[in-house]
Amino acid sequence: MFDRKLTRRPADGPLGGVGAGLAFYFGIDAMFVYLILIGLTLLAQFYLPFVYLALWLLLPIEGRPDLEVGERVKIGFDEMKFKARTIVDTVIDKVSKLGVSN
């Protein structure tokens, strides 16, 4: 069977590293995992993002297996806040370059 453990790989993924971790665990390309996640999200009436968020918070982080669940949840929330702020700042920057104002 596998010698690998299912972990999040934040350095390898665009969001929390859940898709990258699943891809590594199953030995497939991450793009296939992302396409499957998007397809399942559309088919499952949008419940899958909540599963993804739960995995983001609960899966062990690669290279840091000693962290307790509470610590992983705190790190996950901090990552989510940072990613959300980055996305908002990017959108604001792009809109301001278009000359559109509030």
VENZI-V911422 format. One record per pair of residues at least 4 apart in sequence whose ideal C-beta (glycine too) atoms are under 7 Angstrom apart, sorted by the first residue. I is the first residue (numbers start at 1). GAP is how many residues later the second one is. D is the distance in whole Angstrom. If there is no record, write none. Layout:
BEGIN
i->I gap->GAP d->D
i->I gap->GAP d->D
END
This chain:
BEGIN
i->4 gap->20 d->7
i->4 gap->21 d->5
i->6 gap->15 d->6
i->6 gap->19 d->5
i->6 gap->53 d->6
i->7 gap->14 d->5
i->7 gap->52 d->6
i->7 gap->53 d->5
i->7 gap->54 d->6
i->7 gap->55 d->4
i->8 gap->8 d->6
i->8 gap->9 d->4
i->8 gap->10 d->6
i->8 gap->13 d->5
i->8 gap->48 d->7
i->8 gap->51 d->5
i->8 gap->53 d->5
i->8 gap->54 d->6
i->9 gap->4 d->6
i->9 gap->8 d->4
i->9 gap->11 d->4
i->9 gap->12 d->5
i->9 gap->15 d->6
i->9 gap->53 d->5
i->10 gap->6 d->6
i->10 gap->7 d->4
i->10 gap->51 d->7
i->10 gap->69 d->7
i->12 gap->5 d->6
i->12 gap->8 d->4
i->13 gap->4 d->4
i->13 gap->5 d->7
i->13 gap->6 d->5
i->13 gap->7 d->4
i->15 gap->68 d->6
i->16 gap->40 d->4
i->16 gap->60 d->7
i->16 gap->63 d->6
i->17 gap->4 d->6
i->18 gap->4 d->6
i->18 gap->34 d->6
i->18 gap->37 d->5
i->18 gap->38 d->5
i->18 gap->41 d->7
i->19 gap->4 d->6
i->19 gap->11 d->6
i->19 gap->14 d->5
i->19 gap->15 d->5
i->19 gap->18 d->6
i->20 gap->4 d->6
i->20 gap->10 d->5
i->21 gap->4 d->6
i->21 gap->38 d->6
i->21 gap->41 d->7
i->22 gap->4 d->6
i->22 gap->11 d->5
i->23 gap->5 d->5
i->23 gap->6 d->6
i->23 gap->7 d->4
i->23 gap->10 d->4
i->28 gap->4 d->5
i->28 gap->5 d->7
i->30 gap->4 d->6
i->31 gap->4 d->6
i->32 gap->4 d->6
i->33 gap->4 d->6
i->34 gap->4 d->6
i->35 gap->4 d->6
i->36 gap->4 d->6
i->37 gap->4 d->6
i->37 gap->11 d->6
i->37 gap->15 d->7
i->38 gap->4 d->7
i->39 gap->4 d->6
i->40 gap->4 d->5
i->40 gap->8 d->5
i->41 gap->5 d->6
i->41 gap->7 d->4
i->41 gap->8 d->6
i->44 gap->4 d->5
i->47 gap->4 d->7
i->48 gap->4 d->6
i->49 gap->4 d->6
i->50 gap->4 d->6
i->51 gap->4 d->6
i->52 gap->4 d->6
i->53 gap->4 d->7
i->54 gap->4 d->6
i->55 gap->4 d->5
i->56 gap->20 d->5
i->57 gap->15 d->7
i->57 gap->16 d->5
i->57 gap->19 d->4
i->58 gap->11 d->7
i->58 gap->14 d->7
i->60 gap->5 d->5
i->60 gap->12 d->7
i->61 gap->6 d->6
i->61 gap->11 d->6
i->61 gap->14 d->7
i->67 gap->4 d->4
i->67 gap->5 d->5
i->69 gap->4 d->6
i->70 gap->4 d->7
i->71 gap->4 d->6
i->72 gap->4 d->6
i->73 gap->4 d->6
i->74 gap->4 d->6
i->75 gap->4 d->6
i->76 gap->4 d->6
i->77 gap->4 d->6
i->78 gap->4 d->6
i->79 gap->4 d->6
i->80 gap->4 d->6
i->81 gap->4 d->6
i->82 gap->4 d->6
i->83 gap->4 d->6
i->84 gap->4 d->6
i->85 gap->4 d->6
i->86 gap->4 d->6
i->87 gap->4 d->6
i->88 gap->4 d->6
i->89 gap->4 d->6
i->90 gap->4 d->6
i->91 gap->4 d->6
i->92 gap->4 d->6
i->93 gap->4 d->7
i->94 gap->4 d->7
i->95 gap->5 d->5
END
